[in-house]
């Protein structure tokens, strides 16, 4: 009985593997894959659902005003030319999901319009998940570097709003939109956001904006609040202490002749410290 059960299991595995292989070869033989034809044959724009999840803040360069943000990016669209029959009576019964190489498929390009790197086009990874209804899902985890105009008037007690501008395009035309079905809420995003020693994520908002000819782009706005403990200890406390030290010049006896040298030492210390603080601030 045990031997029969093992034999039946092995037979099912062989059949499943054979169906998987046959489906992969059948899809690769289609003109859809051979010519990397987009949905609609390139005659109509392709609507791509986009979900972008910020994972943590790797670095924020205040002087250069550049944010380095590890993210999880999910793209999903429907391609009827990749659908197959997964019904119980069909040739690929119960085979609902298949993985293909991204270089075999039509994949939209994702651009970071306010990117700080030379190459603003993201790498879309090596594999894509294809479903039996023709839906295609691509998930990647890019490190996005983008510019952020910072308001430093209340530094270091500042709160910054940094916008990440994502544009979906291709040779045949594509437009991105927010995917409300599988994007997490703002509270969930903040809860899953990794800890950072310098910044606290207060809010995440996404907005779809329209360009000319009905083409849209996505803007993800991150509201970040700076943690002030380090700056109070490193910047404000030394300035306050050196300010009080200036008054100690009147304690030094005039006949000692050390008042001038003491004031010069305090002045030089303040000048060096102000130069250090300036290096940490934006230049413009």
N, C-alpha and C positions, 0 to 999 in steps of 0.2 A: 504493500500500500504506500509506504514511504517512497519507494523507488518510482512508483507511478506519479506521485505528487511532484517529485523533483523533475521527472521527465516532462510533465505538463508545464511546469514553470519555465523550464529551459525552452520548450517549444514556443511558449507565449513571448519570451524574450526575443527569440529568433525572428518571429513574425513581426514584432514591434520594430526591431532593428531594420528588418527588410522594408517595412512600410516607410520608415523614416528615410532610408536611403533612396527608395524609389521616388518619394515626394521631393526630396532635395534635387535629384536629377531631373525630375519633371519640371520643377520651377526654373532650374538653370537653363532648360531648353527653350523656355518661353522668350519671345522677343522683348518682353518687359524687362528681363534681366540682361539679355544679350546686348541690347542697345541702351540700357539704363534709362528706360523711358519713364517719365514722371506720370503721376495720375492725370487722367484726362488727355494723355498724349501730348502734353505741352501746349494745348489749346486754351486752357483756362488756368488761372492762378491756383496754387495748392494752399489750402489752409492747414497750417501746422500748429497744433496745440503745444504750448510751452509751459513747463513748470520749473522754476529756478529756486533752489533751496540753499541759502547761505549756511555754511557749516561752522565757520570761525573767522576771526580776523587774524591773519598771519602778521600783518604789519601795516601801519599807517605812517607814511613819511610826511610830517608836517611841513618840512621845508620845501619838498618837491610837490606836495599835495597829491600823493599817489596812494591808493588803497590796494592792498594785496588780500584777496578774499577767496579762500577755498570754497567751492560750491558743488552742488549736485544739480545737474541739468538734465531734464527729461523732455524729449521731443516725441510727439505722436501724431501720425496722420494715417489716412486710409488710402490704400492703393488697390483698386478692384482687380488689377491684373495679377496680383499675388494671392488671391483667394483660392481656396480649394474646398472640396466636399468632404466634411468631417462627420457626416451623419452616419448612424449605425449601418445603413445600407450602402454607403459610399465606399470607394476604393481605399480611402484613408480614414477608416472609422476610428473615432475617439482620438485622432491625432490633431490636437488643436493648436499646438505651439511648435515653432521651428526656429532655429537660429541660423542666420546666414551672415556671410562676411559683408561688411559695409561697402567694400570696394566693388561688390557685385551688384549693389542696388543703387537706385537714385536716392541720394541723400541731400537734403537742403543744407545750405551753408549758413553758419551762425557767425555774425560779426558783432564785435563790441565797439560801438561807434565812438565812445569816449575812452577807448583802451589806451593804456600807457605803454604797451609793448609795440615793437615794430610790426609784428604780425598780429593783426586784430581779428583774424579768422580762427575759430576754434577747431581743434582736432576732434572729429566725431567718433573716435574709437575704432575698434576692429570688428565688433559683432553687433548685429541688430536682431531683435526679436520680432518674428512675423507670426500673426495669428490667422486662423483659418478664414476669418471674415475679411481679410486683406489689410487689417490694421498693422502698422509698423511702429515699433517702439525702440528708441535709441536712448540709452542712459550713459552719461559720461560724468566725470568729476574733475572739471578743469580748475586751475588756479587762475582767477581773473584779476588782472591788474588794470585799474582804471583811475582816471583823474577825478578829483573832488575839490571843488572850490570851497575853501574853508573860511569861516568868519572867525577871526582870532581876537576880536575886540574885548572879549571877557576871558581870554586865556589866563589860567588853565581851568576856569570854571565854565567851559564852553560845552555846548551841545551842537553837533554837526549833522546835517542831512546830506547824504551822499547818494547820488543817482547813478545807477548802472543801466546804460542804454543798450538794449539787445535788438538786433535787426536780423530777420530771417530772409534769405534771398536765394536765388538759383538762376541758372541760365534761362529756365523756362518760366520763372516767376513763382514766387511763394510769399506768403505773408503769415506772420506769427500772431497768435492770440493767446490770452491767458487760458489755461486749462483749469476750470473751477472744480472739476470732478476729482482730480487727484493732487491739487496743490493744498498744502496744509494751511490752517488759519494762522493769523499773526501770533496768537498766543502759543500755538504749537511750535512755530518757528523759533520764538524766543526761548521756549523751554528746551528745545533740542540744540540750541546754539552753544558752541563750546565756550568755556570760560576764557577770558582774556585779562591780562594783568593791568591793562591801561584803559580799556574801553568797555562800556556796558551797552548792549543792544536794547533799545527801548521800544522800537516799533519797526515793522516792515510793511511797506505798501507797494502794490503793483498797479500799473496803469497802462492801458493800451491807447496809444495816440496815433492819429492818422496823418500820413504825409500826402503828397500829391498823387493823383490817379488812384486813390483808394488804398494805397499801400500803407500798412501800419507798422509801428515799431513799439517795443515794450520798454517801459521805464520802471525799474525796481528801486525804490527809495528806502534807504536804511537810515534810521534815526539813531545816532550814537552819542552817548554821554561819556565824557572823559572822567576817569577816576582821579581824584585830586590829591590823594594822600602823598604820593611820591613828589608831586610838584610843590606842595606846601612845605614839605621837609627839605627838599633840595633847592628850591628857588626863594620862597617867601621868607622862611625862617632865617636863612643867611643874610638876606637884605635887611631884615628888621634888626638882627644882631649887630651888623656892621653900622647901622644908623645910630644905635645906642652907643656903640663904641666911639663914635665921633665926639660925643659929649664928654668922654673920659679925658679928652685933651686938657680940660680945665683942672683936672686932678693932678696932672704932672706939674711939678714945681717949675717956675719960669727960669730959675737959675740953673736948672739941669741942662737946658739947651736941647731937649729931646722932643719938644712939642712939634716942631716943623717936620722932623723925620717921621714921627708917629703919624701925622696927618698925611704925609706922602705915602706911607705904607698902606694906610686905609684907602686912599684914593686909588692906588695901583690895584689893590685887591678888588675894589668895586669895578674898576675898568675891565679887569680880566673876567670877572663874574658876569658883567653885562654882555661882554663879547660872547661868552659861552651861551647865555640865554638867547642872544640874537641868532646864533647858529641853529637853535632848536625851533625857531619861528619861520614861517614862510617869508620868502625874500621879496615878494611883490605886494 
